Amino acid sequence: MAFDGTWKIEKSENYEKFMEALGVGMMKRKLGAHDNLKITIQQNGDKFSVKEASNFRNIDIEFTLGVSFDYSLADGTETSGVWSLEGNKLVGTFTRKDNGKVLKATREIVGDELIQTYVYEGVESKRIFKR
């Protein structure tokens, strides 16, 4: 599938402001802005396996489109949410367990890039990855 492969972070837009809106402290924001994130995605029908590897943590995530699951953000914030496929985009809606606020995420392939967009409390950030 189109999302399959290993994607390495190339650049981020407004990521520190996004992390600030989430409530991430200044030191973690500075470190997170340079996390050297690599994402490996494998899709088998409606099932996805995602490996996230960075300077700070490695995590394996498995989910099925349309099925809710729990996910912990890199700063430890606990969420529950679901990924769905809307056209050629993976669209995620996650609710924080501590305050009930919603984090939206999308992943889409544009040319040879994977563009991951986050929106939280009106703050939007993009992270651009290349294979």
C-alpha positions in Angstrom: 0.0 0.0 0.0 1.0 3.6 -0.4 1.8 4.2 3.3 4.1 1.1 3.5 7.8 1.9 4.1 10.2 3.5 6.4 9.8 7.3 6.6 12.5 9.6 8.2 11.7 13.1 9.4 12.9 15.8 7.1 11.4 18.9 8.6 8.7 20.2 10.9 6.5 23.2 10.8 5.1 24.9 14.0 5.9 21.7 16.0 7.2 23.5 19.1 4.0 25.6 19.3 1.9 22.5 18.9 3.8 20.8 21.7 3.4 23.9 23.8 -0.4 23.8 23.3 -0.3 20.1 24.4 1.3 21.3 27.7 4.8 19.8 27.0 7.5 21.6 29.0 10.2 23.7 27.4 13.0 21.2 27.8 11.0 18.4 26.2 9.8 20.7 23.4 13.4 21.6 22.6 14.4 17.9 22.6 11.3 16.8 20.7 12.0 19.3 17.9 15.1 17.3 17.2 13.9 13.8 17.8 15.2 12.3 14.5 11.9 10.4 14.2 11.6 7.4 11.9 8.3 5.7 11.2 7.9 2.3 9.6 4.4 1.6 8.4 3.0 -1.8 7.2 -0.6 -2.2 6.1 -2.4 -5.4 5.6 -6.0 -4.6 4.6 -7.6 -2.6 7.5 -4.8 -3.5 9.9 -1.7 -1.3 10.4 1.6 -1.9 12.2 3.5 1.2 12.9 7.0 1.4 14.5 8.1 4.8 15.8 11.8 5.1 16.6 13.4 8.3 17.8 16.2 9.5 20.0 13.8 9.3 23.0 11.7 6.2 22.6 10.8 3.3 20.4 7.3 2.0 20.3 5.3 -0.5 18.2 1.6 0.3 17.5 -0.9 -1.9 16.0 -4.4 -0.7 15.0 -7.3 -1.6 12.8 -9.1 1.1 10.9 -12.3 2.2 12.7 -11.4 0.4 16.0 -10.6 2.5 19.1 -7.3 1.9 20.9 -5.2 3.5 23.6 -2.1 5.4 22.7 0.5 7.2 24.8 2.1 10.4 23.3 5.9 10.7 23.6 5.5 13.0 26.7 3.4 10.3 28.4 0.0 11.9 27.8 -2.6 9.1 27.5 -5.1 9.2 24.7 -7.8 7.0 23.2 -8.8 7.2 19.6 -9.3 5.8 16.2 -7.7 6.0 12.7 -9.9 5.9 9.6 -9.2 6.1 5.9 -10.8 9.1 4.2 -9.9 9.0 0.5 -6.1 8.7 0.4 -5.6 10.1 3.9 -5.3 8.4 7.3 -7.3 10.5 9.7 -6.9 10.0 13.4 -9.1 11.5 16.2 -7.7 11.0 19.7 -9.1 12.2 23.0 -6.9 13.0 25.9 -7.7 10.9 29.0 -6.6 13.7 31.4 -8.7 16.6 30.1 -11.0 15.2 27.3 -9.6 17.5 24.7 -9.3 16.2 21.1 -6.1 15.8 19.1 -6.6 15.4 15.3 -4.0 13.8 13.1 -3.7 13.1 9.4 -1.2 11.2 7.4 -1.1 11.6 3.6 1.4 10.8 0.8 2.1 13.8 -1.4 4.7 13.0 -4.1 7.5 11.2 -2.3 6.7 12.6 1.1 4.6 11.5 4.0 2.9 14.6 5.5 1.7 14.2 9.1 -0.5 17.0 10.3 -1.6 17.6 13.9 -4.2 20.0 15.2 -4.8 20.6 18.9 -6.6 23.5 20.5 -6.5 25.4 17.2 -2.7 25.0 16.8 -1.7 23.1 13.6 1.7 21.5 13.0 3.1 19.6 10.1 5.9 17.0 10.0 7.3 16.0 6.6 8.9 12.6 6.2 10.8 11.0 3.2 11.4 7.3 2.5 
